[in-house]
């Protein structure tokens, strides 16, 4: 089995002068779920090379068993330094696609033509698509075969308005994930802030926040094993 992970290449947190990128836990936990099950994982990003890491995800309070494993995994860190450029990726070569979150995707992957076409190709080929936390934002401009929003009528979740407020970035982000998914016609659901919440609707799997990342990957693995 082959799974594609698509990471952000965007490093600037709006006009704050601060840095952003992908959230380590949301990459590491799903990666190890896949790798430990023998799944071949390919890493890609819009610009290729090393995707930026959100510095907040490296703070002591954000560490988990998966991030500690990642911190000591030189092979994976070397692999991460050399992600494939998204324009060189074809859905035909993979069994599923997974998007880790972090604030970065709100700016680049949401608007990336390569990413939009890639998700549409996975959907058309009836292959699983998964995204966690801020990453469900990547569906904002994706269309289904009827030309409507990819998430219209689907059960979805993603980073909540109150979670965004808790990290003081409501006025920094280009849009709020919860509001965007609702605006697109998704059947959005959530649980208490920072608690795991995984939603699967057919071949689409979404997770609310960092704590949901491992569960999203486990659901994806179940689908792949069917």
Secondary structure, DSSP 4 states (H G I P E B T S, - for coil): -EEEEEE----B-TTSS-B--B-HHHHHHHHHHHHHTT-EEEEEESS-BPPPBPGGGGSGGG--HHHHHHHT-HHHHHHHTTBEEGGG--GGG-SEEEE--SSGGGTTTTT-HHHHHHHHHHHHTT-EEEEETTGGGGGTT-B-TTSSBTTTT-EE----HHHHHHTT-TTTSSS-HHHHHHHTT-EE---STTS--EEEETTEEEESSGGGHHHHHHHHHHHHH-
